[in-house]
Amino acid sequence: RNPNKVLAVAKIPEAKTIDWNASLILVLDGINDPGNVGTIIRTAKWFGVQTVICSEDCADAYDRKVVQSTMGALFHVNICYRNLAEIIDECQKNDFNVIGAAMNGDSIYNHSKPGKNVLVIGNESHGISNAILEKCNDLVTIPNNEIEQKVESLNAGVAASILLSELTRLS
């Protein structure tokens, strides 16, 4: 089944300032696939995230595939493209704990730091860039069933969903 053919013209909204009182901010580091960006934005909105900060090399949040996969959530989340090294420093100055999603991190289910968090999701192939990885206060992973592991990793959108669910549960 295909969606109806609809055309809309809209002005891309200006990025708002970051709400330093938020409990959770999402950062996307080099997510290239528009479908993943859209899925992540939609999921972020589901979990109450108001701000998604993208690295300058992320897929365009206003690409038609992103717009379609957000199912309207795009227009209810503050999306901004920034230099991530600078924005991470700013987040830390505003008392945010910066949590990176990494295969070698500690289990998200053992993470117990409620409060203001920034979750960083890295590139589909290479993960979080080294410059940003070094700035993370904590690294977390989603543990797998090591006995039957037949896949290398989770899709970025799936990983973001699980991590956002757990972090919002903690806050």
C-alpha positions in Angstrom: 0.0 0.0 0.0 1.4 3.4 -1.0 0.7 6.7 0.7 -1.5 9.2 -1.1 0.3 11.6 -3.3 0.2 14.9 -1.5 2.3 18.1 -2.0 2.9 20.7 0.6 5.2 23.7 0.7 6.3 24.9 4.1 9.0 27.1 5.5 11.7 25.2 7.3 11.5 26.5 10.9 14.4 28.3 12.5 16.1 26.2 15.2 15.1 27.4 18.6 17.5 27.8 21.4 18.3 24.8 23.5 16.3 24.3 26.6 19.0 23.8 29.3 16.3 22.7 31.7 15.3 19.7 29.6 15.8 16.2 31.2 17.0 14.6 27.9 18.6 15.9 24.7 19.3 13.7 21.8 22.4 14.1 19.6 22.9 12.4 16.3 26.5 12.1 15.1 26.8 11.4 11.4 23.6 9.5 10.9 23.5 9.2 7.1 20.3 7.3 6.3 17.3 9.6 6.0 15.0 6.7 7.2 17.0 6.4 10.4 17.0 10.1 11.0 13.2 10.1 10.6 12.6 7.1 12.8 14.8 8.5 15.5 13.1 11.9 15.4 9.7 10.2 15.6 10.8 8.0 18.5 12.4 11.0 20.3 9.1 12.8 20.2 7.3 9.7 21.5 9.6 9.7 24.6 9.2 13.5 25.1 12.5 14.7 23.8 12.1 18.3 22.6 15.5 18.9 21.1 17.5 16.8 18.6 20.9 18.1 17.7 22.5 16.8 14.5 26.1 16.9 13.4 26.7 18.9 10.3 27.2 15.6 8.3 23.8 14.1 9.3 21.2 13.5 6.7 18.9 16.5 6.1 16.0 16.5 8.5 13.8 18.0 5.8 14.6 15.4 3.2 11.3 13.9 1.9 12.1 10.5 3.3 12.8 12.0 6.7 9.6 14.0 6.7 7.6 11.0 5.7 9.1 8.7 8.3 8.6 11.1 11.1 4.8 11.0 10.5 4.5 14.7 11.6 6.8 14.5 14.7 9.4 16.6 12.8 7.2 19.7 13.3 7.0 19.2 17.1 10.7 18.8 17.9 13.4 21.4 17.8 16.0 20.2 15.2 19.3 22.0 14.9 22.6 21.3 13.1 25.6 22.3 15.1 29.3 21.6 15.6 29.0 18.7 18.1 32.3 19.2 19.9 31.1 22.7 20.8 27.6 21.7 21.7 28.7 18.8 23.9 31.0 21.2 25.8 28.0 23.5 26.3 25.8 20.7 27.5 28.4 19.7 30.1 28.7 23.3 31.3 24.9 23.1 31.8 25.2 20.0 34.0 24.2 17.4 31.5 25.7 13.9 31.7 26.8 12.9 28.1 26.0 9.3 27.3 27.4 7.7 24.2 25.9 4.6 22.6 28.9 2.2 22.0 29.4 -1.5 21.5 32.0 -1.5 24.3 29.9 0.5 26.8 28.4 -0.7 30.1 24.9 -2.2 29.9 22.2 0.4 29.7 20.3 -1.7 32.3 23.0 -1.0 34.9 23.0 2.7 34.2 21.5 4.6 37.1 22.2 8.3 36.6 18.9 10.0 36.7 19.0 13.7 36.0 19.8 15.7 32.9 21.2 13.5 30.1 22.4 13.9 26.5 22.2 10.7 24.5 24.6 10.5 21.5 23.8 8.0 18.7 26.6 7.5 16.2 26.9 6.7 12.5 25.4 3.5 11.2 28.8 2.1 10.1 31.4 3.7 12.4 29.5 4.7 15.5 30.3 7.9 17.4 33.3 9.9 16.0 36.4 9.7 18.1 36.3 13.5 18.9 32.8 13.1 20.4 33.5 9.7 22.0 36.3 11.3 24.1 33.8 13.9 25.4 31.3 11.4 26.6 31.0 10.9 30.4 29.6 7.4 30.0 29.3 4.8 27.3 26.4 2.4 27.3 25.4 -0.6 25.2 22.3 -2.7 24.7 23.4 -6.2 25.8 22.6 -9.1 23.5 22.1 -12.8 24.0 25.8 -13.7 23.6 25.0 -17.4 23.3 23.0 -17.0 20.1 24.5 -13.8 18.7 24.2 -13.9 14.9 24.0 -10.2 14.2 26.8 -7.7 14.5 24.8 -4.7 15.8 21.4 -3.1 15.9 20.1 -0.5 13.4 20.7 3.0 14.7 16.9 3.7 14.9 16.3 0.6 16.9 19.2 1.3 19.3 18.0 4.9 19.8 14.5 3.6 20.6 15.7 1.2 23.3 18.1 3.6 24.8 15.6 6.5 24.9 13.0 4.2 26.5 15.4 3.2 29.2 16.7 6.8 29.9 13.2 8.2 30.1 12.2 5.4 32.5 15.1 6.4 34.8 14.3 10.1 34.8 
